[in-house]
Structure formats: structure tokens, C-alpha cells
Amino acid sequence: MTNQNSEIEMVHAILQQHKQPMYFKELIVKALESKTGSTRASAYAIAGVHTQINMDSRFVHMGKGMWGLAEWTPRAAGKATAGEEAAVPSASQRRRNRLLEEFQQDSLEQTEEIDTE
């Protein structure tokens, strides 16, 4: 599991615990603080986690910078269940997964470069 994955899992856990939408910056900073123990989060780290939230279908933008969990929103009639969606990913889901993997790899490479400096 990469750092980005653990951060996004922390965001998910925070929203599950909070049980209501949160402003993106407050949510991300709280997740980064929980993970690192530091009260200072870099703009790069915040942007990275924000990108992850945008690309992860478990999260829904509620408007005005507020994010919640997709499981909180009612499902449209006739939509496939989560199990059915996972069985046959759509073209947009495959693209989203590919972009997510590319972002994670780029993020990991940049983190390694920073660590070696």
C-alpha cells in the first residue's frame, strides 16, 4: 500500500466517523495530521490527496468544497449494485483507475526524489 492509498483510506475513515460532509481542506488536513502526527501539511500533500478524492468513486462532491461518501446518496433505480459494477468495469472506471495508478506512481517517484535530496 502506498502512502497515497493510506491517506485516502484515512479520509474515508474520517468521513465514516464524522457521518456528514466535510470541507475538503479540513478533511484532508485532518487525515494528514492523523497519519503523520504533524499539524503542518504541505500544499503538495493537500493537492495530492484532493486529487485522490476526486478520482475515488467512494467520495461525492456535495458542492461548495464539501465532500461526503457516495454510500450516503440514494442510488438511482436500475443502477447496478457495487458488486455488479466491480465485475465489469466501465470504460470511464478503467480510465479513472489508470489515471489513479499513474498519479500514485508519479507521487511516489516525487516523494523518493525529495527523500534523496
C-alpha positions as CSV (number, residue, x, y, z in Angstrom):
1,M,0.0,0.0,0.0
2,T,1.4,3.4,-1.0
3,N,1.3,6.5,1.1
4,Q,-1.4,7.9,-1.1
5,N,-3.6,4.8,-0.5
6,S,-3.2,5.0,3.2
7,E,-4.1,8.8,3.1
8,I,-7.2,8.2,1.1
9,E,-8.2,5.3,3.4
10,M,-7.8,7.8,6.3
11,V,-10.1,10.3,4.5
12,H,-12.7,7.6,4.1
13,A,-12.5,6.5,7.8
14,I,-12.8,10.2,8.9
15,L,-15.9,10.7,6.8
16,Q,-17.4,7.4,8.1
17,Q,-16.8,8.5,11.7
18,H,-18.0,12.1,11.1
19,K,-21.2,10.9,9.4
20,Q,-21.7,14.1,7.5
21,P,-19.9,16.0,4.6
22,M,-16.8,18.0,5.5
23,Y,-15.0,20.9,3.8
24,F,-12.2,19.4,1.7
25,K,-9.3,21.2,3.3
26,E,-10.4,20.4,6.8
27,L,-10.9,16.8,5.8
28,I,-7.5,16.4,4.1
29,V,-5.6,18.2,6.8
30,K,-7.2,16.0,9.5
31,A,-6.2,12.9,7.5
32,L,-2.7,14.1,7.1
33,E,-2.4,15.0,10.8
34,S,-3.7,11.6,11.8
35,K,-1.2,9.9,9.5
36,T,1.9,12.0,10.2
37,G,1.2,13.5,13.6
38,S,2.2,16.9,12.3
39,T,-0.1,19.9,12.3
40,R,1.5,21.2,9.1
41,A,0.6,19.8,5.8
42,S,2.3,20.9,2.6
43,A,0.3,22.3,-0.3
44,Y,1.7,19.4,-2.4
45,A,0.4,16.8,0.0
46,I,-3.0,18.5,0.2
47,A,-3.3,18.7,-3.6
48,G,-2.3,15.1,-3.9
49,V,-5.0,13.8,-1.5
50,H,-7.5,16.2,-3.1
51,T,-6.8,14.6,-6.5
52,Q,-7.2,11.2,-4.9
53,I,-10.6,12.1,-3.5
54,N,-11.7,13.4,-6.9
55,M,-10.7,10.2,-8.6
56,D,-12.1,7.8,-6.0
57,S,-15.7,6.8,-6.7
58,R,-16.4,6.3,-2.9
59,F,-16.5,10.1,-2.5
60,V,-19.1,12.5,-3.8
61,H,-18.7,16.3,-4.1
62,M,-21.6,17.9,-2.3
63,G,-20.9,21.4,-3.6
64,K,-19.1,24.4,-2.2
65,G,-16.0,22.3,-1.4
66,M,-17.9,19.8,0.7
67,W,-17.2,16.1,0.3
68,G,-19.2,13.1,1.5
69,L,-19.4,9.4,0.9
70,A,-21.2,8.0,-2.1
71,E,-22.9,5.5,0.1
72,W,-24.8,8.4,1.7
73,T,-26.5,9.3,-1.5
74,P,-29.6,7.4,-2.8
75,R,-29.0,5.1,-5.7
76,A,-30.8,5.7,-8.9
77,A,-33.3,3.0,-9.8
78,G,-32.0,0.5,-12.3
79,K,-28.3,1.1,-11.4
80,A,-26.0,-1.9,-11.0
81,T,-25.1,-2.8,-7.4
82,A,-21.5,-2.3,-6.2
83,G,-20.8,-6.0,-6.8
84,E,-22.1,-5.8,-10.4
85,E,-20.1,-2.7,-11.1
86,A,-16.9,-4.3,-9.8
87,A,-17.4,-7.4,-12.0
88,V,-17.5,-5.4,-15.3
89,P,-15.7,-2.0,-15.0
90,S,-16.9,0.6,-17.4
91,A,-14.6,2.4,-19.8
92,S,-14.7,5.5,-17.6
93,Q,-13.9,3.4,-14.5
94,R,-11.0,1.8,-16.3
95,R,-9.7,5.2,-17.3
96,R,-10.1,6.5,-13.8
97,N,-8.2,3.5,-12.4
98,R,-5.4,4.0,-15.0
99,L,-5.1,7.7,-14.1
100,L,-5.1,6.9,-10.4
101,E,-2.3,4.4,-10.9
102,E,-0.3,7.0,-12.9
103,F,-0.8,9.7,-10.3
104,Q,0.2,7.3,-7.5
105,Q,3.4,6.3,-9.4
106,D,4.3,10.0,-10.1
107,S,3.6,10.9,-6.5
108,L,5.8,8.0,-5.3
109,E,8.7,9.0,-7.6
110,Q,8.5,12.6,-6.5
111,T,8.5,11.6,-2.8
112,E,11.5,9.4,-3.4
113,E,13.3,12.3,-5.2
114,I,12.6,14.6,-2.2
115,D,13.8,12.0,0.2
116,T,17.1,11.6,-1.6
117,E,17.9,15.3,-1.6
